[in-house]
Protein backbone atom coordinates (compact mmCIF):
# COMPACT_ATOMS: atom_id res chain seq x y z
CA UNK A 1 0.00 0.00 0.00
CA UNK A 2 1.09 3.59 -0.37
CA UNK A 3 2.76 5.44 2.46
CA UNK A 4 0.76 5.61 5.65
CA UNK A 5 -1.41 8.70 5.99
CA UNK A 6 -1.14 10.61 9.23
CA UNK A 7 -4.52 12.18 9.99
CA UNK A 8 -3.00 14.81 12.25
CA UNK A 9 -1.06 16.14 9.25
CA UNK A 10 -4.34 17.24 7.65
CA UNK A 11 -6.34 20.29 8.67
CA UNK A 12 -10.08 20.08 9.19
CA UNK A 13 -10.62 21.95 5.92
CA UNK A 14 -8.41 19.44 4.05
CA UNK A 15 -10.32 16.52 5.60
CA UNK A 16 -13.62 18.15 4.65
CA UNK A 17 -12.49 18.82 1.07
CA UNK A 18 -11.27 15.24 0.64
CA UNK A 19 -14.46 13.83 2.10
CA UNK A 20 -16.63 15.95 -0.18
CA UNK A 21 -14.58 14.94 -3.23
CA UNK A 22 -14.90 11.24 -2.35
CA UNK A 23 -18.64 11.60 -1.73
CA UNK A 24 -19.09 13.34 -5.08
CA UNK A 25 -17.34 10.43 -6.79
CA UNK A 26 -19.34 7.84 -4.84
CA UNK A 27 -22.53 9.67 -5.78
CA UNK A 28 -21.55 9.55 -9.46
CA UNK A 29 -20.86 5.83 -9.00
CA UNK A 30 -24.49 5.63 -7.79
CA UNK A 31 -23.52 4.47 -4.30
CA UNK A 32 -26.30 4.59 -1.75
CA UNK A 33 -25.83 6.51 1.49
CA UNK A 34 -25.24 3.21 3.30
CA UNK A 35 -22.64 2.08 0.76
CA UNK A 36 -20.80 5.40 0.91
CA UNK A 37 -20.78 5.31 4.70
CA UNK A 38 -19.34 1.78 4.72
CA UNK A 39 -16.72 2.53 2.05
CA UNK A 40 -15.48 5.65 3.88
CA UNK A 41 -16.26 4.43 7.43
CA UNK A 42 -18.25 7.54 8.28
CA UNK A 43 -21.52 8.02 10.12
CA UNK A 44 -24.81 8.86 8.46
CA UNK A 45 -24.73 12.28 10.13
CA UNK A 46 -21.25 13.00 8.74
CA UNK A 47 -22.47 11.91 5.30
CA UNK A 48 -25.50 14.22 5.58
CA UNK A 49 -23.48 17.19 6.81
CA UNK A 50 -20.80 16.78 4.12
CA UNK A 51 -23.49 16.42 1.44
CA UNK A 52 -25.09 19.75 2.40
CA UNK A 53 -22.16 21.65 0.84
CA UNK A 54 -22.03 24.19 3.69
CA UNK A 55 -18.63 25.83 3.10
CA UNK A 56 -18.26 26.59 6.82
CA UNK A 57 -18.65 22.92 7.84
CA UNK A 58 -15.42 21.12 8.67
CA UNK A 59 -14.62 17.68 10.05
CA UNK A 60 -11.66 15.85 11.56
CA UNK A 61 -11.02 12.40 10.15
CA UNK A 62 -8.70 9.64 11.32
CA UNK A 63 -5.93 8.08 9.24
CA UNK A 64 -8.09 5.10 8.23
CA UNK A 65 -10.79 7.41 6.88
CA UNK A 66 -8.23 9.51 5.01
CA UNK A 67 -6.70 6.35 3.51
CA UNK A 68 -10.16 5.30 2.33
CA UNK A 69 -10.71 8.71 0.73
CA UNK A 70 -7.33 8.38 -0.97
CA UNK A 71 -8.26 4.97 -2.39
CA UNK A 72 -11.60 6.24 -3.75
CA UNK A 73 -9.82 9.19 -5.39
CA UNK A 74 -7.16 6.86 -6.83
CA UNK A 75 -9.78 4.44 -8.18
CA UNK A 76 -11.52 7.37 -9.85
CA UNK A 77 -8.23 8.64 -11.28
CA UNK A 78 -7.39 5.20 -12.67
CA UNK A 79 -10.84 4.85 -14.25
CA UNK A 80 -10.32 8.23 -15.92
CA UNK A 81 -7.01 7.01 -17.35
CA UNK A 82 -8.52 3.75 -18.63
CA UNK A 83 -11.77 5.08 -20.08
CA UNK A 84 -12.54 8.07 -22.28
CA UNK A 85 -16.30 8.09 -21.88
CA UNK A 86 -18.09 9.17 -18.69
CA UNK A 87 -20.47 6.18 -18.86
CA UNK A 88 -17.55 3.84 -18.16
CA UNK A 89 -15.68 6.18 -15.81
CA UNK A 90 -18.73 6.43 -13.56
CA UNK A 91 -20.53 3.21 -14.46
CA UNK A 92 -17.70 0.67 -14.17
CA UNK A 93 -17.98 0.30 -10.40
CA UNK A 94 -21.67 -0.64 -10.68
CA UNK A 95 -21.20 -3.23 -13.44
CA UNK A 96 -21.01 -6.94 -12.71
CA UNK A 97 -17.40 -8.05 -13.02
CA UNK A 98 -16.49 -11.66 -13.72
CA UNK A 99 -12.82 -11.25 -12.88
CA UNK A 100 -11.83 -13.96 -10.39
CA UNK A 101 -11.59 -11.48 -7.50
CA UNK A 102 -15.04 -9.94 -8.09
CA UNK A 103 -16.71 -13.24 -8.97
CA UNK A 104 -19.75 -11.66 -10.63
CA UNK A 105 -20.09 -8.82 -8.13
CA UNK A 106 -19.79 -5.15 -8.96
CA UNK A 107 -16.65 -3.41 -7.62
CA UNK A 108 -18.86 -1.05 -5.60
CA UNK A 109 -20.51 -4.04 -3.93
CA UNK A 110 -17.09 -5.35 -2.90
CA UNK A 111 -15.92 -1.95 -1.64
CA UNK A 112 -19.15 -1.51 0.34
CA UNK A 113 -18.34 -4.56 2.44
CA UNK A 114 -16.65 -1.91 4.55
CA UNK A 115 -13.29 -3.49 5.29
CA UNK A 116 -10.04 -1.86 4.17
CA UNK A 117 -8.81 -5.05 2.47
CA UNK A 118 -11.81 -5.13 0.09
CA UNK A 119 -11.37 -1.46 -0.76
CA UNK A 120 -7.62 -1.80 -1.30
CA UNK A 121 -7.92 -5.01 -3.34
CA UNK A 122 -10.60 -3.36 -5.51
CA UNK A 123 -8.18 -0.50 -6.14
CA UNK A 124 -5.38 -2.96 -6.98
CA UNK A 125 -7.54 -4.87 -9.48
CA UNK A 126 -8.75 -1.69 -11.19
CA UNK A 127 -5.26 -0.17 -11.19
CA UNK A 128 -3.93 -3.37 -12.81
CA UNK A 129 -6.19 -2.66 -15.80
CA UNK A 130 -3.90 0.18 -16.77
CA UNK A 131 -0.91 -2.14 -16.77
CA UNK A 132 0.52 -1.35 -13.34
CA UNK A 133 3.12 -3.85 -12.11
CA UNK A 134 2.76 -5.49 -8.70
N, C-alpha and C positions, 0 to 999 in steps of 0.2 A: 504494500500500500504506500501511498505517498507519505511525505513527512507528516508527523503528528501535528495536529492543529492545537494550539494553546488558546483556549477560549479567553483567557485574561489578556491576550494580546489584541483582542478586538474590542472596539468601543461599542456602546449600545446602539449607536446609529449604524455602524457597520453590520452588526448582527441583524438589525431590523431590515437593512437594505438587502442583505443576503437572503433572509427569510422571505421577504416579499418577492425577490427574483425567483426563488425556488417554487414558491406557491403559484406564481404566474405560469411557470413552466408546467407544473403539475396540473393546473387548471386547463392548459392547452392540451395536455395529455389526456384530458377528461377524467382525471382522478376525482373520486368522491372526497368529501370532507374527511371521512373516516380513513380512506386510503392515504390521503396527504398527511394526516396526523400520525399514522403508523410509520410511513416512510421517513418523516422528519422527527419523529418522537416528540411531538408537541401536543399540548392540550387543545381541546375544542375551543376554549376561550382564547388561547393565543392565536389559533387559526382565524377565529372571527375578528379579533382585534387587528391582526395583520392584514386581513382582507378588506378592512374598511378604508384603507389608504389614507388614514389620518397622518399627515406629515410630522406631527408632534409626537406621535406614539413611538416609543422605543422599547426594546426588550434586551435582556441579557440571556445569552444562550451558553450551554456548556460545550466542551470540546467534541463530544459525541454528536450533538446537534449540528455543530458547525461542519463536522466531517460529512454528515449526511447531506447538508446543503451543498457542500463541495462536490459530492458524488452526483447529485442531481444536475448541477450545473455542468459537470464534465460529461455526463451522459448526453445532455442536450447539445453540448458543443460537438461531441463525436457524431451525433445524428445529423447535425448541420454540415459536417464535413463529408459524410457518406451520401446524403441525399440532397438533391437540388430542389425538390418540390415540397412545399409545406405539408401536403397530405401525408407524406412519409415521415418528415421530420417530427410532426406532432402525432401521427397516427401509429407509428411503429410500435410504441410501448403498449398499445391496446390490442394489437393483432396477435392471434394465436401464433406461437412459434414452436416448430417441431424439432428444433435443435435439441440435442440430448439433454442439456442442462434444463431447458424450459419444459420439455416433455409435453408439448401441446398447450401450455399455459402462456398467457401474455406476459411480457416482461413486467408490466405494472402490477400484475397479480403477484408475481414473485417478490417484487420490491415491497409490496404492501403487507407481506408477512410480518414486517416490522423489525426483523433482526438485521444487524449490520452485515453479517455474512451474505445474506440474500441480496442486499443492496449492492455490496461491493462486487459480488460474483456477477450480478447483472451488468454492472459497469464493465467488468473485465470482458464478458462475452460480447457486449456491444462494441467496446473499444477494439476488440480483435477483428471486427469486420473491416476496419480500416487498415488492417495489416500490421498492427502493433505486435512486437515480439515479446514473449513472456519467457 
